[in-house]
Amino acid sequence: MKSYQVELGDRSYPIYIGPCLSDQSLLQATLRQQEILIVTNDTIAPLYLQRVMAPLRANGKKVAAVILPDGEQYKNLASLNLIFDELLAHNFSRKAVLVALGGGVVGDMTGFAAASYQRGVDFVQIPTTLLSQVDSSVGGKTGVNHALGKNMIGAFKQPLAVFIDPSTLLTLPENEFAAGFAEVIKHGVIQGVDYFTLLETRLAEIFALDMVALTDVISGSCAIKAHVVAQDETEQGLRAILNFGHTFGHAIETTMGYGQWLHGEAVAVGMVMATDMSARLGLIEPVLAERIIRLIEQSGLPIRVPDEMTVESFMTAIYRDKKVDAGTLRLVLVRALGDGFLTAEFDPAVLKDTLARFCGA
């Protein structure tokens, strides 16, 4: 079992990476509360719900579960209300704890419910997808989508702990694994040469689901995320680099409709666009841009915007992003591997040139 600590003072918490579902000693020790609600979805419930629920009930705890429909299109206030319904139906108190058992959608909604129910209860993350294991389960960003913008309703809420079992990736569909790997590539770009090179050289092992390679990748990404979050919990500065590719990606998700494109697929195209724009601005050499885009393409991820999106529709969507400040668009670009930065200082014509390359007429 590997572990990392997210250092946030009295809100610090551990990330455990290993056989957390076959050896639940650490999970059982963390869940000291007597009232526990497990939040999962209809894909994950048949696979893992009883494995988590049964030992808790055997210890005499009051345990309930809510099973949400699976998919980004259900990451909304209506699904969030199903969690509140279950909490209230069982008369759970402020001493209850929520357990997020699933991917990023489940984790985000469970965290937001925990931040809101009776003005705040504890929660624990058990992420079961690559995207959630390497990114969304760490850092305390929670929330739901709105028809006009992704993740526009939410709160910062740190978990008590994160339990990552890489073996859950063996049941993950190939396209979802690739989508999660987009976030891994993101960490490689913002972290630097060594981690990015590791991804290039071990790509075949990773996609063959070699457990050693997967554990190394998950551990590396968690260490990067924990380090950044510890320095900037609420995204006032440095943490913004974790949004590399996301502003472009969110525009795709919002325009196409949540669930039509996986989040990681949209982010992959977003990283291609941010990389292209960085090269056009002379921030990076074309050879580096080609290297980043090649890794994205070799990972089976898309590198072009949906055919339905035009430059005009993309511009409309991108200006609804959270990183728009007083009408000024800010983007995460790169100056080198490991040197991502948030900026509003760019020629709008260059943005339009990038959009023109990747969008329809």
N, C-alpha and C positions, 0 to 999 in steps of 0.2 A: 504494500500500500504506500503510494507516494502522497505527500501532503504539502500544501502551500498555505500561507497565511495572508489574507487581505488585511493590511494594517490600516485600521480606521479608528484608532483609539478605543473607546468603549463599545464601538460597533464592529470591531474586528471579528473575523470569522475564518474558519479553516475550509480548504478545498481538499477533499480526499479523492484520490484516483486509484482505482483498483477493483477487486471483486466485491463491491459494496452490496450487491444483492445476494450473493451466496454467503458472505460473512457480514451479518448485519449488526455486529457488536457495537460499532461506533454509531450507527444510526439509532439503535435502541438506547444507547447512553445519551444521545443528544435529545431524543424525544421524551423528555421527562414529564411533560404535561399529560394530564388525564383525558383531555378532550382533543381529539385529532380529526381533522377533515382532510382526506386525500382527494386532490383534484387531478383528474387524468382525462383521457379522451377515449373514444370508442375504438381506436386502433391499438392503443397501448394497454387498455384495461384487460383484455383477454390474455395478454402476455405476462404482465408483471403485477397487476393490482393485488391478487391474492398473496403473492410472495411478500409484499410489503405489509398488507393488512393483517394477515393471520397471526404473525408473531406479536403484533401490538395488541390484538384482541386477547391472545393467550396470556398476556400480562395483565389482563383485567382493565384495560383502558377502554374508554368510550370512543369508538372509531366509526366514522361514516365516510362515505365516498360520493363524489359527484362526477359523472362521466359526461364530458362535453363532446359535441361533434368535432371531428378532426378537420383542421384546415384554417388557413389565414383568414378566409372570408368569415369565420365565426369569432374572430378576435374583436368583439364589439361589446357594447353595453348590455345587449340582450343576453349574451352568454355570461357576462360578468354577474348579471342578476341571478342566474341559476346558482352561482356559488353562494351568494347572499341568502337565497331561498333555503338552501340546505343548512347553512349555519343557523338561521333563525328557526327552521323547523325542528332542529335538534336542541334549540335553546343553548347554543354554545356561548360561553362567557368570554370575557376579555383575556382569560388565561388559556384560551384555546390556541392550538398551533395548526397551521395549514401546511400540507406537504404537496409540492408540485411534482407530479410524476408524469413526465412527458417532454415534449420539445419546447421550442421557444415560445410558442403561442400559449401553451399551458403555464409555463413559467412566468411569462409577463402578466397574464391575467390573475394567476394565483397571488403573485406579489402585490399587485394593485388591490386585490380584495383584502389581503392582509394589512395593507397600509390604511384601508378605509374602514374595515369592520370595527365597530365600537372605537373608532379613531386610532386603531392600530393593534394588531396581534402579531405574534411571531410566525415565521414560515421557514421552510426548509426546501432546498432544491434537489431533486433527483432527475437530472436531465438525461434523456434517452436518445437524442439525436446528436450528430456531430456538431451541427450549428449551435445547439444549446450548450453542449459540453465545452466547446472552445470559446464561446462568446457570451450568449445572452444570459446564462445562469450566473455569471460573475459580474458584479458591479452595481447591482441594485436598481437598474432601470426597469420600471414596470409600466404597464399601461395597456390601452386598447386603441384600435384604429377608428377613424371617422371617415365617412364617405369622401370628405374633401381633403383628408390628409392622414398620413400614417403616423401612429404613435403620438397623436396630438393631445391625448387625454391620458394622464398618468401621474406617477409620483416616483421619487427615489425611495426605495425601501430595501435595505440590506437583509439578506437571509441570515439565519443562525449558522448555517453550514451548507456546503454543496457536496453531494455525494455522486461521483462519476464512475460508472461501471462501463468500461469500454466494450464489454461483451454484448451490450444492448445494440451495438452497431451492426452485429451480425444479422439482425432482423430488419435493418433499415433498407428501403428500396434504393437502387443505385442512383437515381436522379436526386434523391434527398441527401445521400452521402456526398455527391458532387457539390450540391448546393451548400452544404455545410463547409466543404473544403474551400469555398470562396472566402469565408471568414478567416480560415487558416492562411491563405495567400495574403489577405489583408495584413495580418500580423507579420508575415514575412517581409512585406514591403515597408511597413513602418518600423520594424525592429532592426533590420540591417542585413548585412551580407551573409553572416553565418547561418541564421535561421532560414533565410530564403534559399540558400544553397542546399541546406538539408532537405527542403521540400523538393527541389529539383532532382537531387541524387537518389532520394528514397521514394519517388512518386509511385513506382510500380509496387513496392512493398506496401505502401499506404493503401492503394486501391485494391490490393489483394487481401486487405483486412488482416495483415500481419499484426498480431496483438502487441508485439514489442514496438514496432514502428508506430502504431496508433497511440500507444501509451506515451511514447516520446513526443509525438506531435501534440497531443492533448496537453501534456505537461508543459511543453514549451509555450503554447498559446495561453494557457492559464497563468503562467508566470508573467508573461508580457502584460496581460490584461490586469492582473493583480497589482503589478508595479505601477501602471498608469493610473488606475483607479485610486490607489493609495495616495497619489500626489494631487489628484483633482477629482474628488468624488462626484461633484455636481456639475461637471463639464463647464467650468469657468475659463478654461484655457487649454492645457495640455491634452485632456481627455478627448477633445474634438478630433484629434488625429485618428481615433478609432472609427471615425465616420468616413474614412477614405472610401470613395465609391458609393456611399450611401445616399448622398443628395441626388445624384443622377438615378440611382436605383429606386429610391422612393418615388420619383416622378413616374417611372415605369409601372410600379405597383399600383399607384393611385389611378393612373390613366387606364390601365388594362383591367382593373378590378382585382381586389384582393383574392388570391388563390389561383388566378390564371397563370401567373408566374410565381415560382418559389422565390422567397426572399433572397436566397443566395444566388439564384440565377440573375435576378435584377441587379444585385450588388456586383456580380461579375462583370456585367456590361458597364455598370457605373465605374468600376475600376479601370476598365479599358478606356472609357471616355476621359476620366481624370488623368490617366497616364498619357493619352494622346494630347490632351490640353497642356500638360506639363512640358511635353516635348515641343509643342508649338510655341510655347512661351520661352523656350530656351533654357528651362530649368534643369532638364536632364538630356543626355545624349540620346539620339534615336536608337542606338544599340541597346540601351537599357530599357527603353520603352518596348522594343521588340521582345526583349527577354521576359518582361513582365507579362505582356500579352500572350506570348507563346506558352507560358506555364498555365495561364488561365484556359487557353484553348486545349492544351494537352490534358487538362483535367476534365474534359468533356463538358465544359461550361459554354454558354453562348457568349458571343463577342459583338453582336449587333443588336440594335434596338428593334422591337417588334415592328413589322411592316406598317402597322396601322398608325404609328406615331410619326407626326411631321415635326419639323423644326418649331412651328408655331405652337402645336399642342404640347411639345416638350417644354418650351419656355413658359407656358402658362402653368404647367404642373410644378416646375422646378421652383417657381417663386412662391409656392405654398409651403416650402420646407421650413422646418423649425429654425434653420440656420440663416433665414432671411431676417435681417435686423433693420427696421425702419425703411423697408423697401430695398435694402442693399443685400445682394446675394453674396454669401460667403461659401467658398469651396475648400475642401481639403485637397491640396496638390502635393507633389513630391519634388525635392531637389536632389535626392539620392536615395538609395536603399537605406532605410532607417532615419530619414529626414523628411517626414511628412509635416505639413503645417497648414493652418487655417488662414485664409486670406480673402480679402475683398478687392485686393489690388491687382486687377487684371483687366486687359482690354476686352470689352464685351464682344468685339468683332472676332476675337479668338475663340470665345465660347461658341459663337454662331458658326464658325468654321468647323469646330469639332462636331456640333450638332448636325451640320450639313453632311459631314462624312458618314455619320452613323444613322441618320434619320431618313425617312422618305421625303419626297418633295413637298 
